[in-house]
Each structure stands twice: as structure tokens, then as C-alpha cells.
Amino acid sequence: MAAAGSSPPSPAPPRPLRIVIFPWLAFGHLLPQMKLPERLASRGHRVSFISTPGNLARLPPPAPRVDVVSLPLPRVDGLPDGAESTNTIPQGKLNLLFQAFDGLAAPFAMFLAAASADERRRPDWIVIDWVHHWAAAAATEHKVPSVMFHPNATAMVKDPATVVPRYESKQGEAQFHSDDGVMSIAQRFLFILERCELVAARSCMEWEPDFLLQVAPLLHKPVVPCGLLPPTPEGVNGEEENAAVRWLDAQPLGSVLYVALGSEAPLPMEKVRELALGLELAGTRFLWALKKPGGIADDGGELLPAGFLERTQGQGLVTMGWVPQISILGHGGVGGFLTHCGPSSLMEGLLFGRPLVMLPFFGDQMPNARLMEGKKVGLQVPRDEDDGSFDRHGVASAVRSVMVDEETRSVYVANALKAQEIVADKELHERYIDDFVEQLRSQTYVPKKKLRSQTGDSVMAAPLVAPQAEA
């Protein structure tokens, strides 16, 4: 009993959570979900981060209190040795990666069974993407609640006022088809949705309020935003000396368009050439981080139009090696960003308030681009309605609107700076992580029942998003 006049003892702090995080094998999923354990661990929670050996070797070192769990990817005929992520597989071989990934079901089940049997290691939660249905099944078997992690709300909600181009609709329809006995993307999504307790979105109300409010009624599940998980600007321009950064040092402030279309899949050669000719036609300075397809010479001579490098020698720089993207986007010489609109690339560009020229290709990149156009932070390159193709004139027109035309550029710059206020607000995103943790603490595990809509049909979210989006 407390002595008279003394304060009652403070309640003991809650026990740290043990959380397993297992992303899909794409760096647009691995990198942001590596930020999540970092933020959770900084609050004293213990995280097991699971991936394959090759992917773990390419990720930054884990934060303290983050345990790395390596599950070797099974061999599959036709999948090259060392191909462990979507940006290392040949085009058209995604199903082989699905087959290999599904081969991790048994090793993951063994890991979870061993962890669940030990009270000191038993997970409180498992966080997975909408790809590994077998992980959701194992979580249900061992009575460990699960969270389905989604890159944003925009990609889960279809605005009825939006007319989706035909080429994008065709991509969406393909998600409902299975090939070679591999479960379709839509089937995987629904299987996990039926078994998870929560959906976590890499989002916040300040970023996409209209879409975020629609997701929970659509999915019939609680949806918890965990912030944008933005990159940190610390270390910008402090990385190892790089030829691209040295080139930028010699350019006028805000004059260069940085061009980078992610590392998932290179453009077909004819489209690389149209993009090149469009940059040349626009007449603006550019720094192009060009992904080299297999079999192309290191200097890009085979890939680029004849004479392009010579004609643009004083206008731009093409690099086909690694570049420090955060340092480049943070450099004062950069005045705009031509991007595929992968979520991580968007966060990196807008962290520094760079207006956007947008050239999305698949998955959530296209709804991301529409969201950015709605915010008037940039402009999409015009595309063919049927096949999604583009030409040099459309590229040049979009680049000039964002980089040259004073009237339109001023609008895009002003709105990109407004977006920067949200992306760069560290305290805001830390609060969302705190709220996410509180939701994990308060949520009670309940046995899974098949989800039903009000009409009695199984719930299916639309549109779904192909699990390939890259940073």
C-alpha cells in the first residue's frame, strides 16, 4: 500500500510487440516495408523481417531490434539463377517468380510454427502484402492476427468520375486470370482479405482523404493509415562522389529534368528512342538514369537513337549505372522529375518539391499519376487510348509545360511545394506510426469468417493492383 500522501505507483509500460513483416519480392514493396520495422523498432518493438537471401543482401542494414529472417527461394525451371525479385526476372516471366515464391509456403509455416510455440518469440501480428495467400493461411492456423499492407488508397478505390483508359482496363482484367496453375492476383487478394484483421495503407488523411475514407466500406475491414513512410533527406549530397552529381554541380539552379523510370522493367527499345527524341525536342537540360536491358552496350549506343548522345552533349547526360537518386533529387540543379509514379519515387521527388512529368506503365503507377494530376503537381505524357503508347511530341509537350512554360510551371512548382509540406512533415508521419501501434494493441483476434457484401456475394475490391510496383 502506498504511504499516506504519496502518489500511487505508475502503471507498468505495455509489453513491446513482436511483429513479423514479410513483403512481396519487389523493391517497391521491400524498401518502404523496411522503413516500417525501422519506425516500429525505434519504439522498442521487436520485428522479424523476412525475405530471400539475394534481396536481403541488397537492402540497407537492419535497424537495432530488427531480426532478419532469410528464406532461400526454391528453384523453378526457367527462372534464372539469382532472380529473386521482379527487377531481376526476364520480361514475361512473372509467373515463374510467383511459382518460386509460393514454394516458400512450407518454410514460412515452419518458421511461424516454431515462433508460435515459444512464448518469448510468439508474434503478436504478421504484416504481409496481398500476394502470399499461404502466409495468411498459416497465420490463421496458428491464431496469429494478420495485417494486409497496401501501398496507398488511391489504387484500391475507383473514382466513378474517372474514365480509365482502355489499355489500363485491359491490365486490370488480366489480374483475374491464372496461368500455369498459379493463383491469380485477384484470388490472392481476396483470400488474404478474408483472413486478415486489418488493412494498413501507406497513406494519410492529409495526402488522399477522399480515397482513404472509401476503402474501409469497400473492403469491409478496418483500414489504418501508417503514414507515407517517406525517405529521410539526411545524407543528401553526402554520398560517395558520383559522376552524375558532379555534372549537376555545373548546371544552373533548377534547370535540369531528372529522368528515371524505376528498375522493374526497361522500356522497349523503340520507346526508349521516342523518349530520347522527345527530351531532345523539348530542348531542356536533362539527367537520364537509363536502365540497361540485357545485351545493350554500356554506353547506350545501341539503345539510343543514332547521334543522340553527340547532339545532346551540351544539353544532357545519360547514365546507365547506379545513381544516388535521393542526392540527385535533392540537388539544387534539379528542377523537375520525369517518373513512372511508383509510390517510393513519388515520395522521393516530392520530398524536395519537384514538379512531375509522369509516364506510368502498370499497377498503382497509373492511379498514382491521376492523383498527382488532381493535385496539379505535374502533367502526364499523352498516351494512346488503346495500347498506352506515346511519341516524342507528347514527351516534348509535357516536358515543356513542366520545365519551360512560365505560366504552367509556376502552378506545378507551387503545388509540388504544397505536397512537400506533407511528405516532409516527419512529426505527422511519426504520429501515424503511433496510431498504427495503438490499433495493433487494441485489435482483438477473431476467428475468420468468409466476407460477404450486403448482397451476399463474396467481397472483391476493385480495381486491384498488380504486385510489381517499384520504387
N, C-alpha and C positions, 0 to 999 in steps of 0.2 A: 504493500500500500504506500502511496506517495505521502511524504511528510506534509503536515499542515502548512498551507501557504505555498507549497511547491507546485510547479506545473506538472501535469500528467506526462508520462514519457511519450515521445513522438512515435507514431506507428512505424513499424519496420518498412523500409522501402520494398516495393514489389520485386519479386524474383525476376532476374533477367530472362528474356525469352530465348528459346532456341529455335532458329528458323533455317529451313533448307530452301535454297534458291537454285533453280535448275532451268536455265534459258534454252531456247532453241539454238541450233548451230548456225547462227548468222551474227555477224559483228554488230549489226544494227540492233540486235537483241542482247548480245553478250555485254557490250560496253555500257549501255545505260543500266542494265541489271547488275553490273559490277559496282555502279555508283550506289545502288540501293543497299547492299551489305555494308559498304563503307559508312553510310549515314546511320544505319542501324547499329553497327559496331561502336560508333562514336558515342552511342547512348548506353553502352555496356551490354548490349545483347550479343549472343553468340550465333554466328552464321556459318553454315556449311554451303559452300558454293561449288556446284557440280558442273563439270564439262569434260571434254575429251583432252588427252594429253597435248595434242597439237594446238588446240585453241587456248588452253591454259598457258602454254609457253609464249603465246603472242599477246596475252593480256598483261596489264600492269601488275606489279607485285601486290598481293592482297594486303588489306589493312590489318592491323592487330585485331584479334578476336574473330577473324575470318579464316575458317579452315577450308582449304581447297581439297576437293574430292575428285580424283581422276578416274574416269571410266573409259577404258580403251574402246574405240569404235570397232565393231565387228567388220570383217572383210566381206565385201559384196562383189560378185563378178561384174566387171565393167566400171567399177569405181576406182579411180587411180589411187595408188599408194599415197598416203599423206593427205588425201582430200577429206577434210573433217569439217568444213564449213561451206556455206553457199558460195563464197567467193573463191573457192579452190576447186570447184567441180566444173567439168565441161558443160557448155550450154546444152540444155535439153536432158540433163542427167539428174534433175532434182529428185525424181522418184527413187533413184538408186541411193541418194542420201537419206530419204525417208526410210527405205528398207534397212539401211545400216543403223539409223537412229532407233528404229523400232527394235533392233536387236539389243538395245540397252535395257529393255524391259526387265529381263531376268537379273542382270547385275544391280539395277536400281532397286528392285524388290528385295534382293539380299541385303543391300545397304540399309534400306528402311527397316527391314525385319530386325537386323542386329541393333540398330539405333533405338527402335521402339522397345526392345527387350531390356534396355539399360536405362534405369530411371535418370541417371546422370546425363544421358545423351538423347533421351526421347524428344523428338521435335514437337514443338507447340504448333507449328504451321509449316506448310510446304507451299512455295510460290513457284508456279510453272506458267509457261506460255500456253497457247491454245493448240499445241501441236502434239504433245506426248500424252495421249489418252491413257496409256498404260501406267503412267505415273499417277494420274488421278485415280485409277482403279486400285493401285497399291495403297495410296493414301486412305481410301475408303476401307480397304481390308484391315488396315492397322489402326483405324479410327483416329487418324491424324487429319485435322481440317486443312483444306487447301484453298489457295488464292489463285485465280486466273489473272495473269498480268497482261495488260494490253497497252500498246504504245500511245494511244490517245482515244478521245471520244469521237472525234470527227469521223474516223474510219468506221465506227460502229453504227452510226446514225445516218440515214439517208434523208436529206432535206427534200421534202416534196416539191419545193420551188426550184430545185436544181435539175437541169436537164443533163444527164450523164451522156457523154459521147458514146457512140456505138462501139468503138474499139475498147473502151473501158468496160462496157456492159458484157462484151464477149469474154474478157478476162474474168469477170465475176462469175459468169456461168460455168467456166472451167473448174471453179473451186468445188462444184458439186459432183464432179466426175472422178472415178477411181481408175487407175491404170495399174496393170501388173499385180493385181491383188492388194495394192496399197490403199489404206483407208483415205477417203477424200478429205480435203481441208475442212469442208463443211461438217462432215461426220465427226471429225476430231473436235472441232469447236463445240458442237452440241453435246458430245459425250462428256467433255470436261465441264461445260457449263452446268450440266445436270448434277455434277458431283461436287462442285466447289461451293464454299460458303460465301465467298466474296469475289468481286471483280475489282482489281486495282488498276487504275488508269494513270499513265504518265501524263498528268494533266493538272489543271487547277481552274477554279471558277473565274479567275482573272483572265485566263487565256481563251477558253471556249465555253462560256457559261451556257449558251443556248443548247449546244450539243450535249454537254455533260449532264444537264438536267433531264435529258430524254433517255439516257442509257439505262438507268435502273428500271423504269417502267417497261422498257423494251425487253430487257433480259430477265426480268422478274428476279433479280438478285440485288443485294446492296452493292453499290458502286462507290469505291473510296478513292478519291484523287490522292496521289502521293507526291504532288509537285512535279515540276518539269525535269527534275534531276539534271540541271544544266551543268555544262563543264565549268571548271573554275578558270578564271583568267590568270591566276598566279603562274609565273614562269613564262609568260608570253615574251617573245624575243630573247628569252634566256636559254633557249635550247642550243644544241650544237650548231655551229656555223653551217649554213646551208646556202647553196648557190642561188636558189630562188629568193631567199631573204636578202641576200647581197644585191641581187638585181633590183628588188623592190626599193632598197635603200637609195638607189639612183633615180627613182621616179618621182614626179611631182605628187604632192599630197592629194589623196582621194581620186587619183586619175586612173587606177588600174582596176579592171574587172577580173576577179579571180574565178576561174572556171574549174569545177570539179564535180564529176557525176557519180561519185561513190566507187566502191570496189566490187560490187556484186557481179556485174556482167558488162563487158565492154560493148560499146555501140558497134553495129555492123559497119564495115569499112566505108560503105557509101554514105552512111550518116555521119561518120567522123569527118568525112570530106565536106559534106554540106555544112556542118557546124564550123569547120575551119574557114570555109569560104564566107560564111556569114560573119564571123569575127573579123575577117579581113575587110569585108564590105562595110561593116559598121565603122571602121576607122579608129576605134578606141584602143588604148593600151590594154593588154590582157596578159595574165599569167595562167597558163593552162596546165593543170595536173592531169595528164592524159594516161589512162590505164592502158597498158600494152597487152593486146591479145597475144596468145601463143604464136610463135613463128614470125613475129614482126621485129624488124631491126631495132636496136636500142635507140637510134636517133629519130625514129618515127618516119624515116624517109619513105618506107613502103606504104605507110598508113595514110599519110597526109597528101594533099594534092601536090602535083608536080610544081616545084618552085615556090611553094608556100613559105617555107622557112626562110628562103632568101628574100622574098618580097616583104615579109613582116619582120625582118631582122631588127629594125628600129622601133617597131610597134609592140611586139610581144615576145614572150618566152614560153616555149613548150618544154615541159619536163616529164619524163616517163618513169622517174624513180620516186622514192618516198619523199614526201614534203611534210614539214611541220604545220599542219593545217591551222591549228589554233594560233600559232605565231603569225602565220600569213594573214589570217582574217583580222587579227589584232593590229597589224601593221598600218601605219598612217598612210602608206601609199595606196592602200586598197580602198576603192570607193563603191564597190558592188560585188555581188556574188551570183554567178550562174550555177545553179544547183539542181539536182534531181529531186529535192524536197524530202529526202529521208529525214525522220524526226531528229536524229542527232545532228545532222548537218544544218538543219534549220536552227536548232538551239545554238550551235556554234556561230553561225552567221549573225543571228540576231543578238547574241551576247555582246556584239560590238556594233550593233545598229546598222548593219549593212543592208541596203535595199537589194531586192532579189530579181534576177531573171530566172524563170522557172521552166524546167524541162523534165517533168516527171515521166516515169515509164511503167511502173506496176505497183500493185498493192496499195498501201496507205499513202504513197507519194502523191497520188492524184487528188484525193480529198484534202491532203495537206496543202497542196498548191491552191485549191479553191479557197481554203480557209485564209491563206495568206493574201490572195487577191481580194477577198472580202475585207481584210484589214488594210488594204491598199498599201502594202509594204513592197509590192513588186508586180511584175507582169509575166504571164505565161507566154512562151513561144507559141504562135499559132500552129495548130495541128490539123491533119486530115481527119475528118469525122469518122471515116470507115477503118482506116488502118493505123492512125496515130502518127503518120509520117510528118516530117517538117522539111522546109527547104531553107536555103541561105538567106533569102529575102525576109522570111519570117524571123529568123535569128537576128539579122541586122536591125530590123524594125524594133524588136523588143529590146535589144541592147541599147539602141539609141534613145529609146523612151526612158530607160532607167539611168543611163550614164551621161547622155549628151543634152537632150531637150530640157532646157532650164525649167520650164513650167511643170512638166510631168515629173522630172527628177526631184524637184523640191517637195512635191507631195509624197513620193515614195520615201525620201530621206526622213521627212518629218514623222511619218508613220512607223518607219523602222526604228526610229529613236524612241517612240512610244512603246513599241514592242520590247525594246531593250530594257526599259524600266521594269517590265515584268520578269523577263528572263534573268536579268542580273540581280534581282532582289533576293539575296541569299537568305535573309530572315524570313521572307514569305515562304520559301520552299522548305526551310527547316521546320516551320510551323506545320506544314502539310505532313512532313515525316512524323512529327509528334502526334498529330491526329491519326495517322495511319497506325502507329503503335498502339494508341489508345483503343482503336477499333479492334485490333488483334486481341488485346487484353479482354475486351468486353464481349466479344462474339462467342457464343456457345456452340459447341459442335452438336449437330443433329444428324440422325441417320438420313441418308439421301433418299429422296423420292423423285420419280420422273416428273420433270417440269411439264406443266400444261398451261396453255393460254386460256383465255376466257371462253374460247370456242371449244376447248377440249383437245385441240391439236397440240402436238409437241412444239415447243418454242424453238424458233430458229431466228437468230439475229441476222439482219441484212442491212447493208452489204457486209460480207466477211472480207478479210484481208489476207492475201497470200503471205505466208510467213517467210518472206525473203528480204524485207526492207533492211537496207544497210545504212550505216552512218553516213 
